[in-house]
Amino acid sequence: MSNFIIGLTGGIGSGKTTVTNIFAALNVDIIDADIIARDVVAKGSPALCAISEYFGKDFIQTNGQLNRALLRQRIFSNDTDKSWLNNLLHPLIREQIVLQAKSSSSPYCIVVAPLLIENNLIALVNRVLVIDVKESTQIARTTQRDSNSTEQVKAIIDSQVSRKVRQSHADDLLNNDDCSVASLKTSVAQLHKTYLLYASAEQKLIDK
């Protein structure tokens, strides 16, 4: 079990996946909140049945999978429905994060969550690592990567907490505006050493 948990977050286009992959290459267990969020509404799951009952059968595709595009469109314009969905899914996601952390075998583990702050997952972690970039970097990377328009990317950015709020929650800040992969690996290696020390200290407190 990992008794020390790092919460890794950042805005769209910040490079969370790249940084996470570097940690994974150092044999750090990764818990991906986005994957968990998809799994809890998998075909035949109780949560998917609840969504079908609340929103209607149109929100389930013919293959039995959730119609994510339709659901996003619905909750984007309806705060009541968004709140209902959050109340359904957030406890399930939190439960799975805790279970996966308990089964982790690395000295510390990382919870990757784009909405770590927005969904109050900070309460589950010991330390917050923010991958920090300028908005112009987010727009440039995301429009190139996903073929989205600048307006679409700005709308996504606006739907998340601001850069300043993210920075205010950071215990560790990793700027990734102009970093090469080699530079990121160096920064992550240093953080890894630090986190191993924190994890060791935490374990000693538990063993007392």
Secondary structure, 3 states (H helix, E strand, C coil): CCCCEEEEEECCCCCHHHHHHHHHHCCCEEEEHHHHHHHCCCCCCHHHHHHHHHHCHHHECCCCCECHHHHHHHHHCCHHHHHHHHHHHHHHHHHHHHHHHHHCCCCCEEEECCCCCCCCHHHHCCEEEEEECCHHHHHHHHHHHHCCCHHHHHHHHHHCCCHHHHHHHCCEEEECCCCCHHHHHHHHHHHHHHHHHHHHHHHHHHHC
